[in-house]
């Protein structure tokens, strides 16, 4: 579990730097053409920057899900969720290593 959380923490830490690099790289017309062509091929309508933000958004969504689940469960069943929620919130939001 710890290695799973560390991957997300590392990704989030580097996210802003990656976005800056991506913006600079988009100035290259050949690369921009290539990226746009790949985007059109997927048919998803999502850009590379949309995909880059997804992991950063995932953890807050998990936190919200766990809070709703805790609220819906009986008090006895909610104890484990409360512990897990506390671990995630402390790891991701209780430290300065995340964006």
N, C-alpha and C positions, 0 to 999 in steps of 0.2 A: 504494500500500500504506500509506503513512504517513497519508493522509487517512482510510482505513478504520480504522486503529488509533486515530486521534485521536477519531473518532466514539464508539468504545467507551469510551475514556478519559473523555471528557466525560460520557457517559451514566452511567458508574460514579461519577464525582465528584458528580453531582447526584442520585444514586439515593436516598440517605438523606433528603435534603431533600424529594424528591418523595413518598417514603413518609410522611413527617410531614404533608405537605400533604394527602395522600390520606386519612390517618386523621382529620384535622380536617374534611375535606369530607364524610366519611361520617356526621358528626353531623347533616347536613342530611337530613331524612327524605325530601323529594322527590327529591333526588339519589340517595339510597340506594335508593329504589324504582326509579328509572330504571336504575341500575347493575345491580341484581338482576334486573330484567326483561331487560336485554341479555344478562346472563350465562345466564339460563334459555333465551333464544332460540338461543344458540350450541350448546347441547347438549353442550358439551365438559366441563362440570363444573369449569372453571378460572375463578378470580376475576380481577379486574383486577390485584390485587397479584401473582397468579401470573404474569401476562403481564409485569408490570413487572420482575420479578426475572430473567426468562429471558436478556436480554442480559448481565447481570452474571455469570451462571453459564456462559455460552458460552465465554469465553476460557479459564478453567481446564479446561474439557472439551477444548478444542483442545490445550492443553499436555499433558494426559494422553494424548490420542490420538497426538500427535507422539512422546512418550516411548515409547509401546508400539510405534509404527511403527519408530522408531530401533532399538529392542531386537530387533525381528524381522528387520530388514534386514541384509544383509552389511555389513561395515565400510566398504567403498568407497561403497556406496549410502547409507550413513547420514551421510556428511559434510555433505551439503546440508541434511538434516533437522536435524542438530545445530546448524548455523549459524542456520537459521530458528527453531528452538526457543530458542536463545540470544537472538535479537532479541525474540521475543515475551515471554519471561520478563523480560528487562531492561526492556522498555517498560512492562509491566503490573505486575510485582512488584518491580522494582528502583527504583521511584520512590515518592515520598510522595503523588503526585497521585491515587492510586486508593484506593477503599475496601477 
